Amino acid sequence: MPPSAREHAASVRTPSEEQWLRVSEYLRRERFSLAVDAARGYPEADRLAGTPLLSAAAWRLPAPVPLASIRLEFTPGAPPPVLPDVASVAPFALPTRADGRRYQRYCDVIESLAPPAVFENRPIYRLVAAGLAGPDPWLGFARGRFFDGVNVGGPAGFEYAAAALGVTDRCRYRDAFGDPTNLNVRSSAMATSALTLRYDRATGTATFPMHYRDPALVGHAGGLYQVIPVGIFQPSGEASWNEANDFDLWRGLLREYAEELLGASEEYGSEDAPIDYAAWPLARAMTDALATGQLRAWCLGLGTDPLTFAMDLLAVVVIDAPLYDELFGGLVAGNAEGRVIAPRPFDEGAVKELTTRAPLQAAAAALLTLAHEHRDVLLALQIGQLLLDRADDRGVAGVAGVVEQAKGVSQAERGLQRTGVGVQAPCPRVRMPAARPEAAEVAAAAAPQPGAPLAEVEVPERVIDAGRLPVNDAGELAVVG
C-alpha cells in the first residue's frame, strides 16, 4: 500500500474504532457511577472504610503509621504475571484499524484514538506484594513500565462500561482476574495519594486542598476529584542511577508536591545525574521539617480501584500552618493534570459532604474517611506518647516508627535502606536548576493554563449539583444531588 493510501486509511475510523470511541466517552462521562457500581460486585467486607475502594486484609492498618516506617523491597527481575488475552475475552477493547489489523495493546488504542496530554511509557516501580497489617509493614516492587498497568486496568474499566451499554453481555476479562487485590495475577503501578493538611496549632483546626483531574490532561480518573498531591511511584527518569536514588516513598512525594501544588516541571535533569534531594530547597525544607516535627507524614493503608484496578497507597501529610504558608502560599490554580481546588475545613461536615455527595476517586473517599476517623492521631503533637498509650497487640508494631519520627529521624536522613537493591547512587549529584522557583518566588511564577471551569464539567445526569459546596477562590466543586 503506497504511503498516501496508508495515510488515508489511518484517517478513516472503522466501525469498531467508532464503537471504541463511544464506549470510551461513556466511560469518561460516567466514571464515577461506574466505579460505585463496580464496587457493589465485590463483598462488602472488601470495601475499605465503607467506600468503593477495595482492600485486602494484609493492606489495612489498625492505626496510622509513619510513612518512613514502611520497609521497601526491590526485586528488579521479578517476572510479570501471565495476563488474560484481551483479544480473546474482550475483543471490542482492541478494535480493528482501517487496514484490517487489530490493535495489539490497549495503550496503542488510547495513543491512536484518544491520547491525553501526557501519555508516556515511563519506568515505574511495579508493585508485586504488600504486607502493611503486621509488625513490620512492607511493600515489594519490581521493574515495570507505566503501560503495563494501563494494559491491565484500561480493558477492565472499558469492558465494564461496554457491558453497561450492552456491547457485551458479561465481563469475561474482569472475571479472569478474580480478586482485584491479588497481585500475583496482574501487573500494577502504585500511586501515592496524599491528603495534605495545613494544621493551625493555635486553633487546633486544619484545612486541605483538593484536585480536579481534567479528562483532557490525564489518562486515569479524568473528571473526578482527588486529594493532592498524587503520583505514580516511579524513578524520575530513564538513567540507571535513578532507580536506586528515587526508590523512596518520601522522595516521590516531594516531586509531586513541586509539580502539583507549585506547578513545577517534571524535568529534573536526572538523565544527566541523580537528583540531589539534600540540595533542592523544597525537598530540604520539607525533610528538615520532618526532623523538627513541623511536618508529619503518615500511611493509612493500600487499596485498589474497583473499576480500573489502579493501586493507591493512602498517605496523610500534616504541615504546620507557618511552614505550609511559606512553602505553598503560592498554591497554583491549575497544573499539568487539572485544577487545584482551594482549601476547605478538615471537619466532619466537609468530609461527610465530599464522601457522600461529590464525584470522588475511590482512593480519595477512603483516605478522607480514614483520616477523619484517625484525626486525633494525625493532628496530635505528642505523637509517640499518644500511640504508646493506645497501643495494643496489633497496633504496637507501628509505635517504634512513630517514636522514631517524633524524635526527628526521617527515612531520607537514615539513608536508602533497601532490600535487594544493593546499588548506591553515583556521584556527582545534580542540584535542582537555578530557575526552579523558591518558596518565596512561587506566587510570581506563571501557572499552567487550567482546564475547563469546574461548573462546566460533564458528569452523569443527576450526579452534579453545582454550587452546593462553598469554596473560596479556585472554582466550583460539583456534588451529587
C-alpha positions in Angstrom: 0.0 0.0 0.0 1.5 3.4 -1.0 2.1 6.0 1.7 -0.8 8.1 0.5 -3.2 5.1 0.9 -1.9 4.3 4.3 -2.4 7.9 5.4 -6.0 7.8 4.1 -6.7 4.5 5.9 -5.4 6.0 9.1 -7.7 9.0 8.8 -10.8 6.8 8.4 -12.4 5.3 11.5 -13.6 1.8 11.3 -16.9 0.8 12.9 -15.1 -0.9 15.7 -12.9 2.2 16.3 -16.1 4.3 16.3 -17.6 1.9 18.8 -14.5 2.1 21.0 -14.7 5.9 21.0 -18.4 5.8 22.0 -17.7 3.4 24.9 -14.6 5.4 25.9 -16.6 8.6 26.0 -19.3 6.9 28.1 -16.6 5.6 30.5 -15.2 9.1 30.8 -18.6 10.7 31.4 -19.9 8.0 33.8 -16.6 7.0 35.5 -17.8 7.9 39.0 -21.1 6.0 38.9 -19.5 3.0 37.1 -16.9 2.8 39.9 -19.6 2.8 42.5 -21.5 0.1 40.7 -18.3 -2.0 40.1 -17.6 -1.9 43.9 -21.0 -3.5 44.5 -19.9 -6.5 42.6 -17.4 -7.4 45.4 -18.0 -8.5 49.0 -18.9 -5.6 51.4 -16.0 -6.7 53.6 -13.5 -5.9 50.8 -14.5 -2.3 50.7 -12.2 -0.1 52.8 -14.0 2.1 55.4 -17.3 1.6 53.6 -16.1 3.3 50.4 -15.8 1.9 46.9 -12.0 1.3 47.3 -11.1 -2.4 47.7 -8.5 -3.5 50.1 -7.1 -6.9 51.3 -6.8 -7.6 55.0 -3.0 -7.5 54.7 -3.2 -3.9 53.3 -5.2 -2.5 56.2 -3.7 -0.7 59.2 -5.3 -0.6 62.7 -3.9 2.9 63.1 -1.8 5.3 61.1 1.9 4.5 60.9 4.7 6.9 59.8 5.4 6.7 56.1 9.1 6.3 56.9 8.4 3.1 58.8 7.3 1.2 55.7 10.1 -1.1 54.5 10.6 -1.3 50.8 11.9 -4.4 49.0 13.1 -4.4 45.4 13.4 -7.5 43.2 14.4 -6.0 39.8 13.9 -9.0 37.7 10.7 -10.5 39.1 8.8 -11.9 36.1 5.4 -10.3 35.3 2.3 -12.4 35.6 0.6 -14.1 32.7 -2.4 -12.0 31.8 -5.7 -12.8 30.1 -5.7 -12.3 26.3 -7.7 -9.2 25.8 -8.3 -10.0 22.1 -9.9 -13.3 23.1 -12.1 -12.4 26.0 -12.8 -8.7 25.3 -12.1 -8.1 21.5 -14.2 -4.9 21.5 -11.4 -3.3 23.7 -8.9 -3.8 20.8 -10.7 -2.5 17.7 -9.7 -3.1 14.1 -7.8 -0.5 12.1 -8.7 0.7 8.6 -6.0 -1.6 7.2 -7.6 -4.6 8.8 -5.1 -5.0 11.6 -6.2 -5.3 15.2 -4.6 -3.1 17.8 -2.3 -5.3 19.9 -2.4 -3.4 23.2 -4.9 -1.2 24.9 -2.3 1.6 25.3 -1.9 1.6 21.5 -5.7 2.3 21.1 -5.5 5.2 23.5 -2.5 6.6 21.8 -4.1 6.4 18.4 -7.8 7.3 19.2 -7.9 9.3 22.4 -4.5 10.4 23.8 -4.4 12.5 26.9 -1.9 15.5 27.0 0.8 13.3 28.6 0.9 9.6 27.8 4.4 8.1 28.1 5.6 4.6 28.9 7.9 5.7 31.7 9.7 3.3 34.1 7.8 2.5 37.3 8.3 0.5 40.4 5.8 -2.3 39.8 4.0 -3.4 43.0 4.3 -7.2 43.4 3.5 -7.7 47.1 2.3 -5.8 50.2 2.1 -6.5 53.9 1.1 -3.5 55.9 -1.0 -5.0 58.7 1.8 -6.8 60.6 4.5 -5.6 62.9 6.9 -4.8 60.1 4.9 -3.1 57.3 6.5 -3.5 53.9 5.9 -3.1 50.1 7.6 -5.2 47.4 8.4 -3.9 44.0 10.0 -5.0 40.7 10.8 -3.1 37.5 8.0 -2.2 35.3 6.5 0.3 32.8 3.6 2.6 33.1 1.8 1.0 30.1 1.9 -2.4 31.9 -0.7 -1.1 34.3 -2.6 0.7 31.5 -2.9 -2.6 29.6 -4.4 -4.3 32.6 -6.7 -1.7 34.2 -7.7 0.0 31.0 -9.5 -3.0 29.4 -11.1 -3.8 32.8 -12.8 -0.4 33.1 -13.6 -0.3 29.3 -15.2 -3.7 29.5 -17.4 -2.7 32.4 -18.6 0.4 30.5 -19.2 -1.7 27.4 -21.3 -4.1 29.4 -23.4 -1.2 30.8 -24.0 -0.1 27.2 -25.0 -3.6 26.1 -21.9 -4.1 23.9 -21.1 -7.3 25.8 -23.3 -9.5 28.0 -20.7 -10.2 30.7 -17.3 -9.1 31.9 -15.1 -12.0 31.0 -11.8 -10.1 31.2 -12.6 -8.8 34.7 -13.8 -12.3 35.8 -10.5 -13.8 34.7 -8.7 -11.8 37.4 -11.0 -12.9 40.2 -9.9 -11.0 43.3 -8.6 -7.5 42.2 -6.4 -7.4 45.3 -4.4 -10.5 44.2 -1.1 -9.0 43.0 0.0 -12.4 41.7 -2.3 -12.2 38.7 -1.6 -8.8 37.3 0.9 -6.0 36.8 0.3 -2.8 38.7 1.7 0.6 39.1 1.2 2.1 42.5 0.3 5.8 43.1 0.8 7.5 46.5 -2.2 9.6 47.2 -1.5 12.2 49.9 -4.1 14.2 51.8 -2.3 17.5 52.7 -3.4 19.1 55.9 -2.5 22.6 56.8 -2.6 22.5 60.7 -3.0 25.6 62.8 -1.7 24.7 66.3 -3.2 27.8 67.8 -6.8 27.0 66.9 -6.4 23.2 66.6 -8.0 23.3 63.1 -6.9 22.0 59.7 -7.7 22.6 56.1 -6.9 20.7 52.9 -6.9 21.4 49.1 -8.4 19.1 46.5 -7.7 18.4 42.9 -10.0 18.1 39.9 -8.4 15.7 37.3 -9.1 17.1 33.8 -10.0 14.3 31.4 -8.3 16.1 28.6 -5.0 16.0 30.5 -4.9 12.7 32.3 -5.3 9.1 31.3 -6.9 7.8 34.5 -9.8 9.1 36.6 -10.5 12.1 34.5 -13.5 14.0 35.6 -13.1 13.0 39.3 -11.9 14.9 42.3 -8.9 13.6 44.3 -6.6 14.6 47.1 -3.4 16.4 46.3 -0.7 15.5 45.5 -0.9 12.1 43.9 1.8 10.5 41.8 2.9 7.1 40.4 5.8 5.7 42.4 8.5 5.7 39.8 12.0 6.8 39.0 12.4 10.4 37.8 14.0 9.3 34.6 15.4 6.5 32.4 19.0 6.8 33.6 20.1 3.8 35.6 21.1 5.7 38.7 17.5 7.0 39.2 16.3 3.5 40.1 18.1 3.5 43.4 18.2 7.2 44.1 14.4 7.6 43.7 13.3 4.3 45.4 11.9 6.2 48.4 8.2 7.0 49.1 9.0 10.4 50.6 11.2 11.4 47.7 8.5 10.5 45.3 6.0 12.7 47.2 8.5 15.6 47.2 8.5 15.7 43.5 4.7 15.6 43.4 4.4 18.5 45.8 6.6 20.6 43.5 4.6 19.6 40.4 1.0 19.6 41.6 1.0 22.4 44.2 3.6 24.7 42.8 3.2 23.9 39.0 6.8 22.9 38.6 8.1 20.9 35.6 8.6 17.1 35.7 12.1 17.7 34.2 14.7 17.4 37.0 17.9 16.9 34.9 18.2 13.4 36.3 19.1 12.0 32.9 22.5 13.7 33.4 23.0 13.0 37.1 20.8 11.9 40.1 18.6 14.4 41.9 20.4 15.8 44.9 17.4 16.0 47.3 19.5 17.4 50.1 20.4 20.4 47.9 17.0 21.0 46.5 15.5 23.8 48.6 11.9 22.5 48.7 13.0 18.9 49.4 15.4 20.1 52.1 12.9 22.3 53.8 10.2 19.6 53.9 12.7 16.9 55.0 14.1 19.1 57.7 10.6 19.8 58.9 10.1 16.0 59.5 13.1 16.2 61.8 11.7 19.2 63.8 8.1 18.0 63.9 6.7 20.8 61.8 5.6 18.2 59.3 4.3 14.6 59.9 3.9 12.0 57.1 1.6 9.0 57.7 0.4 5.9 55.9 -3.2 4.8 56.3 -3.3 1.7 54.1 -3.4 0.5 50.5 -6.3 -0.1 48.1 -7.3 -0.8 44.5 -9.9 1.0 42.4 -12.9 -1.3 41.7 -13.3 -0.1 38.1 -9.7 0.1 36.7 -7.8 -1.9 39.4 -5.5 1.2 39.9 -3.5 0.9 43.1 -3.2 3.7 45.7 -1.1 4.0 48.8 -3.0 6.2 51.2 -0.9 8.9 52.9 -1.5 12.0 55.0 1.0 14.8 55.3 0.3 17.2 58.1 2.1 20.6 57.8 2.1 23.3 60.5 0.5 26.4 59.2 3.5 28.7 59.2 5.6 26.2 57.2 2.7 25.4 54.8 2.2 29.1 54.1 5.9 29.6 53.5 6.1 26.7 51.1 2.7 26.6 49.4 1.3 30.1 49.9 1.6 30.4 46.2 -0.7 27.4 45.6 -1.4 27.3 41.8 -4.9 27.4 40.5 -4.1 24.7 37.8 -1.4 22.3 37.0 -0.5 19.8 34.2 -3.2 17.4 35.3 -6.1 19.6 36.2 -7.4 22.3 38.6 -6.5 22.8 42.2 -9.5 23.4 44.5 -9.0 25.9 47.3 -8.5 24.5 50.8 -11.6 23.7 52.9 -12.0 22.8 56.6 -11.0 19.3 57.7 -14.0 18.6 59.8 -16.9 16.1 59.9 -19.3 18.2 57.8 -16.8 18.8 54.9 -15.6 15.2 54.9 -19.1 13.8 55.0 -20.4 16.0 52.2 -17.4 15.2 50.0 -17.6 11.4 50.6 -21.3 11.1 50.2 -22.2 13.7 47.5 -19.1 14.6 45.4 -17.7 12.5 42.5 -14.6 11.5 44.3 -12.0 9.0 43.1 -12.4 5.8 45.3 -8.9 6.4 46.9 -9.9 9.9 47.9 -13.1 8.7 49.5 -11.3 6.1 51.6 -8.5 8.4 52.5 -10.8 11.2 53.7 -12.9 8.8 55.7 -9.9 7.1 57.4 -8.1 10.4 58.0 -11.1 11.9 59.8 -11.5 8.7 61.8 -7.9 9.0 63.0 -7.8 12.8 63.1 -6.8 12.8 66.8 -3.7 10.8 66.0 -2.9 12.7 62.8 -3.2 16.1 64.4 -1.6 15.1 67.8 1.7 16.9 68.6 2.9 14.4 71.1 2.8 11.6 68.5 4.9 8.9 70.1 3.2 9.1 73.6 -0.3 9.2 72.1 0.2 6.0 70.2 2.1 4.3 73.0 -0.9 5.0 75.2 -3.2 3.4 72.6 -1.0 0.5 71.5 -2.4 -3.0 71.6 -1.1 -6.3 70.3 -1.7 -5.3 66.7 -1.1 -1.6 66.8 2.1 -1.6 68.8 4.1 -2.6 65.7 4.0 0.9 64.4 4.9 2.6 67.6 8.6 2.2 67.2 8.4 4.0 63.9 6.2 6.7 65.4 8.7 7.4 68.2 11.5 7.5 65.6 9.6 10.1 63.6 8.7 12.0 66.7 12.4 12.2 67.5 13.0 13.6 64.1 14.7 10.8 62.3 13.4 10.7 58.7 13.9 7.9 56.3 15.8 10.1 53.9 18.3 11.0 56.7 18.8 7.4 57.7 19.9 6.7 54.1 18.4 4.5 51.5 17.9 1.1 53.2 16.6 -1.2 50.5 16.3 -5.0 50.4 17.6 -6.4 47.2 18.8 -3.2 45.6 22.5 -3.1 46.5 23.1 -0.1 44.3 24.3 3.3 45.5 23.5 6.4 43.5 26.7 7.6 41.8 28.2 11.0 42.2 28.3 13.7 41.3 24.7 14.5 42.0 22.8 17.2 40.3 21.4 20.2 42.0 18.0 21.5 41.0 18.0 24.0 38.2 18.6 27.6 39.4 15.4 28.6 37.6 13.2 26.4 39.9 11.1 28.8 42.0 11.9 29.1 45.6 9.1 29.2 48.1 9.0 32.9 48.3 9.1 33.2 44.5 6.2 30.8 43.7 3.5 33.4 43.8 5.1 35.2 40.9 5.6 32.1 38.8 3.3 31.6 35.9 0.9 28.7 36.4 -0.2 26.3 33.6 -3.5 27.0 32.0 -6.2 25.3 34.0 -8.8 23.1 32.4 -12.4 24.0 31.8 -14.2 25.6 34.7 -15.5 23.0 37.1 -19.1 24.2 36.8 -18.9 23.0 33.2 -17.6 19.5 33.9 -19.7 16.8 32.2 -20.7 14.2 34.8 -23.6 11.8 34.7 -27.1 13.2 34.8 -28.5 13.6 38.4 -24.9 13.4 39.7 -24.0 17.1 39.6 -25.5 19.8 41.7 -23.2 22.7 41.1 -22.7 25.3 43.8 -23.7 23.2 46.9 -20.2 23.2 48.4 -18.8 26.7 49.0 -15.2 27.4 48.0 -13.1 30.4 48.3 -11.5 31.3 45.0 -10.5 28.3 43.0 -13.6 27.3 41.1 -16.6 25.3 41.9 -16.8 21.8 43.3 -19.6 19.8 41.8 -21.5 17.4 44.2 -24.1 14.7 43.8 -27.7 15.8 44.1 
